[in-house]
Amino acid sequence: MSDFAPVAARLAQSAEANREALFELLRLPSVSADPAHAGDCRAAATWVRDYLANAGCTAELVETGTADAPGQPIVFAKSKPIDGAPTLLIYGHYDVQPPDPLDQWTTPPFEPTVRDGKVYARGATDDKGQMLTHPLALAAWHAAAGGPPVNVTFVIEGEEEVGSDHLDAFLDSHKAELACDAAVISDTSQFAPGVPAICYGLRGITACEVSVTGPKADLHSGLFGGSVANPANALAKLVASLHGSDGRVAVDGFYDDVIPPSDEERAAWGELPFDEAKFLADTGAPSPVTPPGATVLEGQWAWPTCDVNGLTSGYQGPGPKTIVPAKATAKISFRLVPNQDPAKILGAVRRHVEMHSPPGVRVEVKPYHGTPGVRFDTDSAPFDAARRAIEHAFGTAPVMIRGGGSIPVVRSFGELLGCPVLLLGWGQESDGLHSPDEHFSLDAFARGALASARLMWEMAEG
């Protein structure tokens, strides 16, 4: 189909119906972390499957896990095949974060409410609203032209918010069916209002819990203080040892494999409309803290970090309780840049902890999940097509950015399928992801669907 206009017209005509479809999906409390909502997760999966089937796809629910420990189903769908046409693989998730604390929502989290052109509901931007733009695009192609001009494969999972435990097994077992020219994920953000973006790189992560134990029970600090090591004091020393006086991570070898951003990247990022004063106002931080010589964006996107995520020890109630606590724990995460190996970094952290552990206590390092960072070459046909599609839908060319967070499936797609991954986010970082009053711009929702439909056309046109 050489004329895109009928598809755009169809999206415009169905704008109200598309919003109602979003509201239907948002009303399903598909909280994957809570077993009580397993039925709601399945209902959301069924809703997505049925929508894609009605848009001309062959669509099914693929069960995950085992009979004794079932997981949430994966929606696997394909458009009508076209020999010789490019293939897009679209990934998203239908599960959402728990809505707690409920008393901080202005309106109920699973009753979508429109205020000031935005829909407020859990999952509005993460990821139901952003994910749904792609099925809407497919439906418009189906109605206007009998189907899209490219092959489209959908993988929509229900465990992203709890670690995607069963996704890699699905990808591995369906590898041949998932072959594609590019994968598309809309689970990121625009750079700023009115500034759409394509994200071409993400930091990785590794994490651990450090536990320090001493006496077998809390002890009276007057009777035992000074003769028994205090685990809280020991943990404080360990945590302090992780950074040098210049703020750099002090773990031996931590920076060995870091590839700094190129001069071209730094120059491009320096031209982005970043408002440091607004950044500080939004975060409430009194001043930025970045690696030596780095800007805020460089610190977020291109340098690794060590962050204490939580500390627990001793008495936390009102008033004093003079004890030597029996145990102290710290949860610590490390955001990693491309070329850093999570296992190697965790090994270096273990050695650091062993080397700096004070006498009189026992120290244990418990590892958590890890995934490497990714960076894609933006000089390729899929990235060019995405640029044109976004400019068509949003009226301005997208900026090229990296992201500071981690999306493990991006690495899985890149390694397993050998394809570029287009991170096309329609939301804003201020949309309240994982927070009360999560919301999503309905204008961005409509433009995202238009950009997705246009991307299919651009890929076909070459």
C-alpha positions as CSV (number, residue, x, y, z in Angstrom):
1,M,0.0,0.0,0.0
2,S,1.7,3.2,-1.2
3,D,-0.7,5.6,0.5
4,F,-0.6,5.8,4.3
5,A,-3.5,8.3,4.5
6,P,-6.3,5.8,4.9
7,V,-4.6,4.2,7.9
8,A,-4.0,7.6,9.5
9,A,-7.7,8.5,8.8
10,R,-8.8,5.2,10.4
11,L,-6.8,6.0,13.6
12,A,-8.4,9.4,13.8
13,Q,-11.9,8.0,13.2
14,S,-11.4,5.4,16.0
15,A,-9.8,7.7,18.5
16,E,-12.8,7.5,21.0
17,A,-13.0,3.7,20.6
18,N,-9.3,3.4,21.1
19,R,-9.5,5.3,24.3
20,E,-12.4,3.1,25.5
21,A,-10.3,0.0,24.7
22,L,-7.5,1.4,26.9
23,F,-9.9,2.0,29.7
24,E,-11.2,-1.5,29.5
25,L,-7.7,-2.9,29.8
26,L,-6.8,-0.5,32.7
27,R,-9.8,-1.7,34.7
28,L,-8.3,-5.2,35.0
29,P,-6.1,-5.2,38.1
30,S,-3.4,-7.4,36.7
31,V,-0.9,-7.2,39.6
32,S,1.6,-10.0,38.9
33,A,3.2,-9.6,42.4
34,D,0.0,-10.6,44.2
35,P,-1.2,-14.2,43.8
36,A,-4.7,-13.1,44.6
37,H,-4.7,-11.3,41.2
38,A,-3.6,-14.3,39.1
39,G,-7.1,-14.5,37.6
40,D,-7.0,-10.8,36.7
41,C,-3.6,-11.3,35.0
42,R,-5.1,-14.1,32.9
43,A,-8.1,-11.9,32.1
44,A,-5.8,-9.1,30.9
45,A,-3.8,-11.7,28.7
46,T,-7.1,-12.9,27.3
47,W,-8.2,-9.4,26.5
48,V,-5.0,-8.7,24.6
49,R,-5.1,-12.0,22.7
50,D,-8.7,-11.4,21.7
51,Y,-8.0,-7.8,20.5
52,L,-5.1,-9.0,18.4
53,A,-7.2,-11.8,17.0
54,N,-9.9,-9.3,16.0
55,A,-7.2,-7.3,14.3
56,G,-6.4,-10.1,11.9
57,C,-3.7,-12.0,13.9
58,T,-3.3,-15.6,14.8
59,A,-3.1,-15.2,18.5
60,E,-2.7,-17.6,21.4
61,L,-1.9,-17.8,25.1
62,V,1.3,-19.7,25.8
63,E,1.3,-21.1,29.3
64,T,4.5,-20.7,31.4
65,G,5.9,-22.4,34.5
66,T,4.9,-25.8,35.6
67,A,1.7,-27.4,36.9
68,D,2.9,-27.0,40.5
69,A,4.2,-23.5,39.9
70,P,2.4,-21.9,37.0
71,G,3.4,-18.5,35.6
72,Q,1.4,-15.9,33.8
73,P,0.6,-16.7,30.2
74,I,2.4,-15.0,27.3
75,V,0.3,-13.5,24.4
76,F,1.9,-14.7,21.2
77,A,0.5,-13.4,18.0
78,K,1.4,-13.0,14.3
79,S,-0.1,-10.9,11.5
80,K,-1.0,-12.6,8.2
81,P,2.4,-13.6,6.7
82,I,3.8,-11.7,3.7
83,D,6.7,-13.4,1.9
84,G,9.7,-11.2,1.5
85,A,8.5,-8.4,3.7
86,P,10.4,-7.1,6.8
87,T,9.3,-8.4,10.2
88,L,8.8,-6.3,13.3
89,L,8.7,-8.0,16.7
90,I,6.7,-6.0,19.3
91,Y,7.2,-6.7,23.0
92,G,5.2,-5.3,25.9
93,H,3.6,-6.4,29.2
94,Y,0.1,-6.4,30.5
95,D,1.0,-6.8,34.2
96,V,1.2,-3.8,36.5
97,Q,2.8,-2.8,39.8
98,P,0.7,-3.1,43.0
99,P,-1.3,0.1,43.5
100,D,-0.3,0.7,47.2
101,P,-0.5,3.1,49.0
102,L,-4.1,3.3,48.0
103,D,-4.8,6.4,50.2
104,Q,-2.4,8.5,48.0
105,W,-4.5,8.0,44.9
106,T,-6.8,10.9,43.9
107,T,-9.1,8.4,42.2
108,P,-9.2,4.6,42.5
109,P,-6.2,3.0,40.7
110,F,-8.3,0.7,38.6
111,E,-11.1,3.2,37.6
112,P,-9.4,5.1,34.8
113,T,-10.2,8.8,35.1
114,V,-9.4,11.6,32.7
115,R,-8.1,14.8,34.1
116,D,-6.4,17.6,32.0
117,G,-6.0,15.4,29.0
118,K,-4.4,12.5,30.9
119,V,-5.8,9.2,32.0
120,Y,-5.0,8.3,35.6
121,A,-4.8,4.6,36.5
122,R,-2.3,1.9,37.5
123,G,-0.6,0.7,34.3
124,A,-1.6,3.8,32.3
125,T,1.9,4.4,31.1
126,D,3.7,1.3,32.5
127,D,2.9,-0.5,30.2
128,K,-0.7,-0.9,29.1
129,G,-1.1,2.5,27.5
130,Q,2.2,2.4,25.7
131,M,1.9,-1.3,24.7
132,L,-1.6,-0.9,23.4
133,T,-0.6,1.7,20.8
134,H,0.9,-1.2,18.7
135,P,-2.2,-3.4,18.6
136,L,-4.2,-0.3,17.8
137,A,-1.9,0.5,14.9
138,L,-2.3,-3.1,13.6
139,A,-6.1,-2.8,13.9
140,A,-6.0,0.4,11.8
141,W,-4.0,-1.4,9.1
142,H,-6.4,-4.3,9.2
143,A,-9.5,-2.1,8.8
144,A,-8.0,0.2,6.1
145,A,-6.0,-2.2,4.0
146,G,-6.7,-5.8,5.2
147,G,-3.5,-6.0,7.1
148,P,-0.1,-4.3,7.6
149,P,2.5,-4.2,4.8
150,V,5.1,-5.9,7.0
151,N,5.1,-9.0,9.2
152,V,4.3,-8.2,12.8
153,T,4.9,-10.5,15.7
154,F,3.7,-9.7,19.3
155,V,5.1,-11.0,22.5
156,I,3.1,-9.5,25.4
157,E,4.0,-11.0,28.8
158,G,2.6,-10.9,32.3
159,E,5.6,-11.1,34.5
160,E,7.7,-8.1,33.7
161,E,7.1,-6.4,37.0
162,V,8.3,-9.5,38.9
163,G,11.4,-10.3,36.9
164,S,10.2,-12.0,33.7
165,D,11.2,-15.4,35.1
166,H,9.7,-17.4,32.3
167,L,10.4,-15.1,29.3
168,D,13.8,-16.3,28.4
169,A,12.6,-19.9,28.2
170,F,9.8,-18.8,25.9
171,L,12.2,-16.9,23.7
172,D,14.6,-19.8,23.5
173,S,11.9,-22.3,22.6
174,H,10.3,-20.0,20.0
175,K,13.5,-18.6,18.6
176,A,12.8,-19.6,14.9
177,E,9.3,-18.1,15.1
178,L,10.7,-14.9,16.5
179,A,13.2,-14.0,13.8
180,C,12.8,-10.4,12.9
181,D,14.5,-7.3,11.4
182,A,13.9,-5.2,14.5
183,A,12.2,-5.5,17.8
184,V,10.1,-2.6,19.2
185,I,9.5,-1.9,22.9
186,S,7.5,1.0,24.2
187,D,8.3,0.9,27.9
188,T,10.5,4.0,28.1
189,S,9.8,7.8,27.9
190,Q,10.2,10.8,25.7
191,F,13.1,13.0,26.6
192,A,10.7,15.8,27.7
193,P,7.3,17.2,26.8
194,G,7.2,17.9,23.1
195,V,10.6,16.1,22.7
196,P,10.1,12.5,21.4
197,A,13.1,10.2,21.7
198,I,14.6,7.0,20.5
199,C,16.6,5.3,23.3
200,Y,19.6,3.3,21.9
201,G,21.3,2.2,25.0
202,L,20.5,1.1,28.6
203,R,22.5,0.5,31.7
204,G,22.7,-3.0,33.1
205,I,22.4,-4.0,36.8
206,T,23.6,-6.4,39.4
207,A,22.5,-6.3,43.0
208,C,23.1,-8.0,46.3
209,E,22.3,-8.0,50.0
210,V,25.1,-7.7,52.5
211,S,24.3,-9.2,55.9
212,V,26.4,-8.7,59.0
213,T,25.8,-10.8,62.1
214,G,27.4,-10.7,65.5
215,P,25.8,-11.9,68.8
216,K,23.0,-14.5,68.7
217,A,20.5,-11.9,70.0
218,D,20.3,-8.1,70.7
219,L,22.4,-7.3,73.7
220,H,22.3,-4.5,76.4
221,S,24.8,-1.9,75.1
222,G,25.8,-1.0,78.6
223,L,26.7,-4.5,79.6
224,F,28.2,-5.7,76.3
225,G,29.1,-2.6,74.3
226,G,32.8,-2.4,74.0
227,S,33.3,-6.1,74.3
228,V,31.1,-7.4,71.5
229,A,31.3,-6.1,67.9
230,N,28.3,-4.1,66.8
231,P,27.0,-5.4,63.4
232,A,25.4,-2.0,62.6
233,N,28.7,-0.2,63.1
234,A,30.5,-2.8,61.0
235,L,28.0,-2.5,58.2
236,A,28.3,1.3,58.3
237,K,32.1,0.9,57.8
238,L,31.5,-1.5,54.9
239,V,29.1,0.8,53.2
240,A,31.4,3.7,53.6
241,S,34.2,1.8,52.1
242,L,32.3,1.3,48.8
243,H,33.1,4.9,47.7
244,G,36.2,7.1,47.8
245,S,36.3,10.7,48.9
246,D,35.8,11.8,45.2
247,G,32.6,9.8,45.0
248,R,34.0,7.1,42.7
249,V,33.2,3.5,43.5
250,A,36.2,2.1,45.4
251,V,35.8,-1.5,44.5
252,D,39.0,-2.7,42.8
253,G,38.5,-3.2,39.0
254,F,35.0,-1.6,39.0
255,Y,35.9,0.7,36.1
256,D,38.2,-1.6,34.2
257,D,35.8,-2.3,31.4
258,V,33.9,1.0,31.2
259,I,33.9,2.6,27.8
260,P,33.3,6.4,28.2
261,P,30.8,8.1,26.0
262,S,32.3,9.3,22.7
263,D,32.9,12.9,22.0
264,E,30.1,12.8,19.4
265,E,27.7,11.5,22.1
266,R,28.7,14.1,24.6
267,A,28.3,16.9,22.1
268,A,24.8,15.6,21.1
269,W,23.7,15.2,24.7
270,G,25.0,18.7,25.5
271,E,22.5,20.1,22.9
272,L,19.5,18.5,24.5
273,P,17.0,20.8,26.2
274,F,18.0,19.7,29.7
275,D,17.0,22.1,32.5
276,E,19.2,21.4,35.6
277,A,17.2,23.7,37.8
278,K,14.0,21.9,36.9
279,F,15.7,18.6,37.5
280,L,16.7,19.7,41.0
281,A,13.2,21.0,41.7
282,D,11.6,17.8,40.4
283,T,13.8,15.6,42.5
284,G,14.1,17.8,45.5
285,A,17.9,17.3,45.6
286,P,19.9,20.3,46.7
287,S,22.6,19.9,44.1
288,P,23.6,17.3,41.4
289,V,26.3,14.7,42.3
290,T,28.0,13.3,39.2
291,P,31.2,11.5,38.4
292,P,34.2,13.8,38.1
293,G,33.9,15.9,34.9
294,A,30.5,14.4,33.9
295,T,27.2,16.2,33.3
296,V,24.0,15.1,34.9
297,L,22.9,13.2,31.7
298,E,26.3,11.6,31.3
299,G,26.1,10.5,34.9
300,Q,22.7,9.0,34.4
301,W,23.4,7.3,31.0
302,A,27.1,6.5,30.6
303,W,28.7,5.9,34.0
304,P,28.2,3.0,36.5
305,T,26.9,3.5,40.0
306,C,26.8,1.9,43.4
307,D,23.7,2.7,45.4
308,V,22.5,1.5,48.9
309,N,18.8,0.8,48.4
310,G,18.0,0.0,52.0
311,L,19.5,-0.4,55.5
312,T,18.0,-2.4,58.3
313,S,19.3,-2.9,61.9
314,G,18.4,-2.6,65.5
315,Y,15.5,-0.8,67.1
316,Q,13.4,1.5,64.9
317,G,10.5,2.5,67.3
318,P,10.0,5.7,69.2
319,G,12.4,6.7,71.9
320,P,15.7,5.1,72.7
321,K,16.5,1.4,73.1
322,T,20.2,1.0,74.0
323,I,21.2,-2.3,72.4
324,V,24.0,-3.9,70.4
325,P,21.9,-5.3,67.5
326,A,22.4,-8.9,66.5
327,K,22.2,-8.2,62.7
328,A,22.5,-5.5,60.1
329,T,21.7,-5.7,56.4
330,A,22.1,-3.5,53.4
331,K,20.5,-4.0,49.9
332,I,22.9,-2.6,47.3
333,S,22.6,-2.3,43.5
334,F,25.1,-1.4,40.8
335,R,24.0,0.1,37.6
336,L,26.4,-1.0,34.9
337,V,27.3,0.4,31.5
338,P,27.7,-1.6,28.3
339,N,30.9,-3.8,28.4
340,Q,30.7,-4.4,32.1
341,D,30.0,-8.0,33.2
342,P,27.5,-8.3,36.1
343,A,29.1,-11.5,37.4
344,K,32.6,-10.0,37.3
345,I,31.4,-6.9,39.1
346,L,29.6,-9.0,41.8
347,G,32.8,-11.1,42.3
348,A,34.8,-7.9,42.8
349,V,32.2,-6.7,45.3
350,R,32.5,-9.9,47.2
351,R,36.3,-9.6,47.4
352,H,35.9,-6.0,48.5
353,V,33.5,-6.9,51.3
354,E,35.8,-9.8,52.5
355,M,38.8,-7.4,52.5
356,H,37.0,-4.7,54.4
357,S,35.0,-6.8,56.9
358,P,36.0,-5.8,60.5
359,P,36.7,-8.4,63.1
360,G,34.1,-9.9,65.5
361,V,31.3,-10.3,62.9
362,R,30.2,-12.7,60.2
363,V,29.5,-11.2,56.7
364,E,27.5,-12.8,53.9
365,V,26.9,-11.5,50.4
366,K,23.6,-12.8,48.8
367,P,23.4,-12.1,45.1
368,Y,20.3,-11.0,43.3
369,H,19.5,-10.6,39.6
370,G,21.8,-9.1,37.0
371,T,21.8,-8.1,33.4
372,P,24.4,-6.4,31.2
373,G,24.0,-3.0,29.7
374,V,23.2,-2.6,26.0
375,R,24.0,-0.1,23.2
376,F,22.8,-0.4,19.6
377,D,24.2,1.0,16.4
378,T,21.8,3.8,15.3
379,D,23.1,3.8,11.8
380,S,20.7,1.2,10.4
381,A,17.5,1.0,8.4
382,P,15.2,0.2,11.3
383,F,16.5,3.3,13.3
384,D,16.0,5.5,10.2
385,A,12.5,4.2,9.7
386,A,11.7,4.9,13.4
387,R,13.0,8.4,13.1
388,R,10.8,9.1,10.1
389,A,7.7,7.5,11.7
390,I,8.1,9.5,15.0
391,E,8.6,12.8,13.1
392,H,5.5,12.1,11.1
393,A,3.4,11.4,14.2
394,F,4.8,14.0,16.7
395,G,5.6,16.7,14.2
396,T,9.3,16.9,15.3
397,A,12.3,14.7,14.8
398,P,13.2,12.5,17.8
399,V,16.3,13.0,19.8
400,M,18.7,10.1,20.4
401,I,19.2,9.2,24.0
402,R,20.4,6.5,26.3
403,G,18.6,5.4,29.5
404,G,19.8,4.9,33.0
405,G,17.5,2.0,33.8
406,S,17.6,-1.7,32.8
407,I,15.2,-3.7,30.7
408,P,16.5,-7.3,30.7
409,V,14.5,-8.3,27.7
410,V,16.4,-5.8,25.5
411,R,19.6,-7.8,26.1
412,S,17.7,-11.1,25.5
413,F,16.4,-9.9,22.1
414,G,19.8,-8.5,21.1
415,E,21.7,-11.7,22.0
416,L,19.2,-14.4,21.1
417,L,17.7,-12.9,17.9
418,G,20.6,-10.7,16.8
419,C,18.3,-7.8,16.0
420,P,18.4,-4.1,16.8
421,V,15.9,-3.0,19.5
422,L,14.0,0.2,19.0
423,L,13.0,1.7,22.4
424,L,10.2,4.0,21.4
425,G,8.7,5.5,24.5
426,W,5.6,7.7,24.3
427,G,5.3,8.6,28.0
428,Q,7.1,11.0,30.3
429,E,9.4,10.3,33.3
430,S,6.9,12.4,35.3
431,D,4.0,10.1,34.6
432,G,4.2,8.5,38.1
433,L,5.4,5.1,37.1
434,H,5.2,2.7,40.1
435,S,3.7,5.6,42.1
436,P,0.2,6.8,43.1
437,D,-1.7,8.7,40.5
438,E,0.1,7.1,37.6
439,H,-1.0,8.7,34.3
440,F,-0.5,8.9,30.6
441,S,-1.2,11.7,28.1
442,L,-4.1,10.7,25.8
443,D,-2.5,12.9,23.0
444,A,0.7,10.9,23.4
445,F,-1.4,7.7,23.3
446,A,-2.9,8.7,20.0
447,R,0.4,9.9,18.5
448,G,2.1,6.7,19.7
449,A,-0.4,4.6,17.8
450,L,0.1,6.8,14.7
451,A,3.9,6.4,15.0
452,S,3.6,2.7,15.3
453,A,1.3,2.4,12.2
454,R,3.7,4.7,10.3
455,L,6.7,2.6,11.3
456,M,5.1,-0.4,9.7
457,W,4.7,1.6,6.5
458,E,8.3,3.0,6.6
459,M,9.7,-0.4,7.1
460,A,7.8,-1.7,4.1
461,E,8.8,1.2,1.9
462,G,12.5,0.8,2.8
